[in-house]
């Protein structure tokens, strides 16, 4: 999973991001999930706060941020839904 903050006045485009990731990253390095945060939280020593993100995982019922899933069949990142989450949990999607 990648957790990012978009620049001001920018929108997430799942098709463009997919093309960029597919072109520049090997298959094993492509994030299967992208989480969009309004602000990135830092520790007192200016490191990214990751523990809470790891604990929350990728369950859309828990996460209030926008979350996208890499759909290789559609060749784009799609909005994460509870159905996709359940399919991943049941191993219908291979990660």
Contact map, one row per residue, 1 for C-alpha under 8 A:
11100000000000000000000000000011111000000000000000000000000000000000000000000000000000000000000
11110000000000000000000000000010111000000000000000000000000000000000000000000000000000000000000
11111000000000000000000000000000011110000000000000000000000000000000000000000000000000000000000
01111100000000000000000000000000011110010000000000000000000000000000000000000000000000000000000
00111110000000000000000000000000000111110000000000000000000000000000000000000000000000000000000
00011111011100000000000000000000000111000000000000000000000000000000000000000000000000000000000
00001111110000000000000000000000000000000000000000000000000000000000000000000000000000000000000
00000111110000000000000000000000000000000000000000000000000000000000000000000000000000000000000
00000011111000000000000000000000000000000000000000000000000000000000000000000000000000000000000
00000111111100000000000000000000000000000000000000000000000000000000000000000000000000000000000
00000100111110000000000000000000000000000000000000000000000000000000000000000000000000000000000
00000100011111001000000000000000000000000000000000000000000000000000000000000000000000000000000
00000000001111111000000000000000000000000000000000000000000000000000000000001000000000000000000
00000000000111111100000000000000000000000000000000000000000000000001000000011100000000000000000
00000000000011111110000000000000000000000000000000000000000000000000000000111000000000000000000
00000000000011111111000000000000000000000000000000000000000000000000000000010000000000000000000
00000000000111111111100000000000000000000000000000000000000000000000000000011000000000000000000
00000000000001111111110000000000000000000000000000000000000000000000010000111000000000000000000
00000000000000111111111000000000000000000000000000000000000000000000000000110000000000000000000
00000000000000011111111100000000000000000000000000000000000000000000000000000000000000000000000
00000000000000001111111110000100000000000000000000000000000000000000000000000000000000000000000
00000000000000000111111111100100000000000000000000000000000000000000000000000000000000000000000
00000000000000000011111110000000000000000000000000000000000000000000000000000000000000000000000
00000000000000000001111111000000000000000000000000000000000000000000000000000000000000000000000
00000000000000000000111111101100000000000000000000000000000000000000000000000000000000000000000
00000000000000000000010111111100000000000000000000000000000000000000000000000000000000000000000
00000000000000000000010011111100000000000000000000000000000000000000000000000000000000000000000
00000000000000000000000001111100000000000000000000000000000000000000000000000000000000000000000
00000000000000000000000011111110000000000000000000000000000000000000000000000000000000000000000
00000000000000000000110011111111000000000000000000000000000000000000000000000000000000000000000
11000000000000000000000000001111110000000000000000000000000000000000010000000000000000000000000
10000000000000000000000000000111110000000000000000000000000000000000110000000000000000000000001
11000000000000000000000000000011111000000000000000000000010000000011110000000000000000000000000
11110000000000000000000000000011111100000000000000000000000000000011100000000000000000000000000
11110000000000000000000000000000111110000000000000000000000000001111000000000000000000000000000
00111100000000000000000000000000011111000000000000000000000000001110000000000000000000000000000
00111100000000000000000000000000001111110000000000000000000000001100000000000000000000000000000
00001100000000000000000000000000000111110000000000000000000000000000000000000000000000000000000
00001000000000000000000000000000000011111000000000000000000000000000000000000000000000000000000
00011000000000000000000000000000000011111100000110000000000000000000000000000000000000000000000
00000000000000000000000000000000000000111110000110000000000000000000000000000000000000000000000
00000000000000000000000000000000000000011111111110000000000000000000000000000000000000000000000
00000000000000000000000000000000000000001111111110000000000000000000000000000000000000000000000
00000000000000000000000000000000000000000111111000000000000000000000000000000000000000000000000
00000000000000000000000000000000000000000111111000000000000000000000000000000000000000000000000
00000000000000000000000000000000000000000111111100000000000000000000000000000000000000000000000
00000000000000000000000000000000000000000111111110000000000000000000000000000000000000000000000
00000000000000000000000000000000000000011110011111000000000000000000000000000000000000000000000
00000000000000000000000000000000000000011110001111111000000000000000000000000000000000000000000
00000000000000000000000000000000000000000000000111111100000000000000000000000000000000000000000
00000000000000000000000000000000000000000000000011111110000000000000000000000000000000000000000
00000000000000000000000000000000000000000000000011111111000000000000000000000000000000000000000
00000000000000000000000000000000000000000000000011111111100000000000000000000000000000000000000
00000000000000000000000000000000000000000000000001111111100000000000000000000000000000000000000
00000000000000000000000000000000000000000000000000111111100000000000000000000000000000000000000
00000000000000000000000000000000000000000000000000011111111001100000000000000000000000000000000
00000000000000000000000000000000000000000000000000001111111000000000000000000000000000000000000
00000000000000000000000000000000100000000000000000000001111101100010000000000000000010000000000
00000000000000000000000000000000000000000000000000000001111111100000000000000000010010000000000
00000000000000000000000000000000000000000000000000000000011111110010000000000001110010000000000
00000000000000000000000000000000000000000000000000000000001111110000000000000000010000000000000
00000000000000000000000000000000000000000000000000000001011111110000000000000000000000000000000
00000000000000000000000000000000000000000000000000000001011111111110000000000000000000000000000
00000000000000000000000000000000000000000000000000000000000111111100000000000000000000000000000
00000000000000000000000000000000001110000000000000000000000000111110000000000000000000000000000
00000000000000000000000000000000001110000000000000000000000000111111000000000011000000000000000
00000000000000000000000000000000111100000000000000000000010100101111100000000011000000000000000
00000000000001000000000000000000111000000000000000000000000000000111110000001111000000000000000
00000000000000000000000000000001110000000000000000000000000000000011111000001111000000000000000
00000000000000000100000000000011100000000000000000000000000000000001111100111100000000000000000
00000000000000000000000000000000000000000000000000000000000000000000111111111100000000000000000
00000000000000000000000000000000000000000000000000000000000000000000011111110000000000000000000
00000000000000000000000000000000000000000000000000000000000000000000001111100000000000000000000
00000000000000000000000000000000000000000000000000000000000000000000001111110000000000000000000
00000000000000100110000000000000000000000000000000000000000000000000011111111000000000000000000
00000000000001111110000000000000000000000000000000000000000000000000011101111100000000000000000
00000000000011101100000000000000000000000000000000000000000000000001111000111110000000000000000
00000000000001000000000000000000000000000000000000000000000000000001111000011111000000000000000
00000000000000000000000000000000000000000000000000000000000000000111100000001111100000000000000
00000000000000000000000000000000000000000000000000000000000100000111100000000111110110000000000
00000000000000000000000000000000000000000000000000000000000100000000000000000011111110000000000
00000000000000000000000000000000000000000000000000000000001110000000000000000001111111000000000
00000000000000000000000000000000000000000000000000000000000000000000000000000000111111100000000
00000000000000000000000000000000000000000000000000000000000000000000000000000001111111110000000
00000000000000000000000000000000000000000000000000000000011100000000000000000001111111111000000
00000000000000000000000000000000000000000000000000000000000000000000000000000000011111111100000
00000000000000000000000000000000000000000000000000000000000000000000000000000000001111111111100
00000000000000000000000000000000000000000000000000000000000000000000000000000000000111111111111
00000000000000000000000000000000000000000000000000000000000000000000000000000000000011111111000
00000000000000000000000000000000000000000000000000000000000000000000000000000000000001111111100
00000000000000000000000000000000000000000000000000000000000000000000000000000000000000111111110
00000000000000000000000000000000000000000000000000000000000000000000000000000000000000111111110
00000000000000000000000000000000000000000000000000000000000000000000000000000000000000110111111
00000000000000000000000000000000000000000000000000000000000000000000000000000000000000010011111
00000000000000000000000000000001000000000000000000000000000000000000000000000000000000010000111
